[in-house]
Amino acid sequence: MKNFIKGFFVGIANITPGISGSALLVSLNLYEKCINSISNIFKDFKSNFKFLFPIAIGVLFGTFLFSNVIFYFYNNYNVITTLVFIGFIFGTIPSLFKEASKKGFKKRYILIFIFTFFIGILFLKCKTNNVVTNINIIYLLIIGFIIGCSMIIPGISSTVILSILGFYNIYLISINTLNINYLIPIFIGIALSIFLLSKLINFLLNKYFGYTYFAILGFVISTIPGLINYKIILNNDLIIGLILSIVAFIITNNQLKKQN
């Protein structure tokens, strides 16, 4: 049940502007386990399937049930909602640094952290006015494959990628209307991407754990400045948002301490 709930929140994160579902998996201490289970799915199918299934179902429920709700809050309470997510991310940072350093720390890790941090910021700041006019199965498979890549690489938001490609609104409408003709090829592309890329990430975690985890950490933390897309004005929304952000930080930090 716990993994279903965690997957549920990952599903919500995947459709939230600027938020990375895989970054949330890292924050919930599920990322490494998920990568290992996906990349070795056929070696111990029963055990891996038992672990991944509730997470996957949770992701689907979170995505489909909250596609309208999350955007209502973002459109009507943008500052408050954003600050709550920032508080959540800040609350995960102490646990993430501890996890990244569990096999030892080297000063050179800081360089890869800084590099991926700035790459993440630049990516999240990308904007586009592209409009998609020609949609076919191949295009949808490619879209799914790209979304899958963003789900595996923490800090890279699939919503940002879809906006860059001019497909974001189409994707949301497809989810809300259950457009099977679009969703099936997209999900096939996502599944292929996650399976193939998870093997690479699993290899890197096994061979270069410190470098890989600090690279991931840079992407995760880059989502914080990437989320701030408004001018800071002292008003009720800002005050309420800051209070809820502190609450989110305390709750998240305490929960992760209990897990560790």
Secondary structure, DSSP 8 states (H G I E B T S, - for coil): -HHHHHHHHHHHHHTSTT--HHHHHHHTT-HHHHHHHHHTTTTSHHHHHHHHHHHHHHHHHHHHHHHHHHHHHHHHSHHHHHHHHHHHHHHHHHHHHHHHTTT---TTHHHHHHHHHHHHHHHHT-----------HHHHHHHHHHHHHHHHSTT--HHHHHHHTT-HHHHHHHHHTT-HHHHHHHHHHHHHHHHHHHHHHHHHHHHSHHHHHHHHHHHHHHHHHHH--S----SHHHHHHHHHHHHHHHHHHHHHHHH-
